[in-house]
Amino acid sequence: MKTLLDVSKVSFSYGSGPIVLFETDLVVGEGQIVGLVGPNGSGKSTLINLIFDNYQLKRGRIQLSGQDHQQLDAKKSAIYLPSEDFLPDFLTGREYYRAVEQMYGTPEVSADEVSAVFQALGMDGREEHLIEDYSHGMRKKVQFLAAFLLDRPLTVIDETFNGIDLDAQRYCARRLAEMRERGRAVLLCTHDFSILEELADDVVVMKKALILDRISIEELQEEGTTLKSWVDEMLFGSEHESV
Ligand SMILES: Nc1ncnc2c1ncn2[C@@H]1O[C@H](COP(=O)(O)OP(=O)(O)OP(=O)(O)O)[C@@H](O)[C@H]1O
């Protein structure tokens, strides 16, 4: 199995502030969907931003598809769906997709194919409307559309599932599972454990700058335990608190 994301011994702090990631290791291979969970402030978004070179890496190493994450080809091998939905308001949904397609230099997807995904996401006919007219959920759907059509080796999703309707969630889950079948990899950061139980192969749990453990969903099912119980146990021992 080829490694598509390799984070090794990454430590990070913002400026001279406290350490927010310590000696972090994370590997995601071809055909794997890996969940990333942890309480607010545990370091998940910082890790994702470092993977995409949005912050300068200070200690450790990050590779995408076998290349240093600062290389252009490495960056083009992955797409990031951030939790914020900042999109260019002055473009239509279709124009936005075309702009992203050009940035990645991927083969042009037909206009019908783009429209078909808008339709499947419950946005039939909205592709020619300006993004400024889109709702919060529609903006998230357009990010998913770009991920599905660009079909990069690695897709990283930071909380984007939150705020889209159930039909769209089911469609997105199906598309991500299909991508896995074709060897694509997904890192899925969410507080929604039901999505992870349905979709993920493995789940990694973080707390206070540390990756505590990683488990396969299959193993949890064999043990007859839920992801929530396992995560609670990791985070709080026998106390009954929630993430
Ligand atoms: N730009 C920043 N400057 C300084 N500290 C920051 C900055 N961004 C995040 N932090 C701090 O880094 C730590 C990790 O934050 P991070 O956003 O990575 O956590 P998270 O696990 O993604 O949380 P959440 O689930 O709330 O999104 C927190 O203590 C946070 O306050």
The ligand as a Tripos MOL2 file, in Angstrom:
@<TRIPOS>MOLECULE
LIG
   31    33     1     0     0
SMALL
NO_CHARGES

@<TRIPOS>ATOM
      1 N1         -3.6360   31.3660   14.9370 N.pl3     1 LIG1
      2 C1         -3.4210   30.9160   16.1830 C.ar      1 LIG1
      3 N2         -2.6230   31.6000   17.0270 N.ar      1 LIG1
      4 C2         -2.3730   31.1610   18.2810 C.ar      1 LIG1
      5 N3         -2.8830   30.0130   18.7920 N.ar      1 LIG1
      6 C3         -3.6890   29.3010   17.9850 C.ar      1 LIG1
      7 C4         -4.0010   29.7050   16.6520 C.ar      1 LIG1
      8 N4         -4.8080   28.7720   16.0970 N.ar      1 LIG1
      9 C5         -5.0070   27.8360   17.0370 C.ar      1 LIG1
     10 N5         -4.3250   28.1510   18.1690 N.ar      1 LIG1
     11 C6         -4.2720   27.3210   19.3960 C.3       1 LIG1
     12 O1         -3.7280   26.0640   19.0610 O.3       1 LIG1
     13 C7         -4.3630   25.0370   19.7960 C.3       1 LIG1
     14 C8         -4.9120   24.0040   18.8090 C.3       1 LIG1
     15 O2         -5.9310   24.6090   18.0370 O.3       1 LIG1
     16 P1         -6.5760   23.8980   16.7840 P.3       1 LIG1
     17 O3         -7.4460   24.9010   16.0930 O.co2     1 LIG1
     18 O4         -5.5300   23.2380   15.9920 O.co2     1 LIG1
     19 O5         -7.4790   22.7820   17.4940 O.3       1 LIG1
     20 P2         -8.6240   21.8650   16.9320 P.3       1 LIG1
     21 O6         -8.3980   20.5110   17.4960 O.co2     1 LIG1
     22 O7         -8.7080   21.9850   15.4560 O.co2     1 LIG1
     23 O8         -9.9090   22.5210   17.5920 O.3       1 LIG1
     24 P3        -11.4400   22.6130   17.0740 P.3       1 LIG1
     25 O9        -12.0550   21.2520   17.2790 O.co2     1 LIG1
     26 O10       -12.0130   23.6510   17.9780 O.co2     1 LIG1
     27 O11       -11.4210   23.0610   15.6420 O.co2     1 LIG1
     28 C9         -5.4320   25.7050   20.6450 C.3       1 LIG1
     29 O12        -4.9090   25.8950   21.9330 O.3       1 LIG1
     30 C10        -5.6500   27.0420   19.9730 C.3       1 LIG1
     31 O13        -6.0320   28.0320   20.9040 O.3       1 LIG1
@<TRIPOS>BOND
     1     1     2 1
     2     2     3 ar
     3     2     7 ar
     4     3     4 ar
     5     4     5 ar
     6     5     6 ar
     7     6     7 ar
     8     6    10 ar
     9     7     8 ar
    10     8     9 ar
    11     9    10 ar
    12    10    11 1
    13    11    12 1
    14    11    30 1
    15    12    13 1
    16    13    14 1
    17    13    28 1
    18    14    15 1
    19    15    16 1
    20    16    17 2
    21    16    18 1
    22    16    19 1
    23    19    20 1
    24    20    21 2
    25    20    22 1
    26    20    23 1
    27    23    24 1
    28    24    25 2
    29    24    26 1
    30    24    27 1
    31    28    29 1
    32    28    30 1
    33    30    31 1
@<TRIPOS>SUBSTRUCTURE
     1 LIG1         1 GROUP 0 **** ****
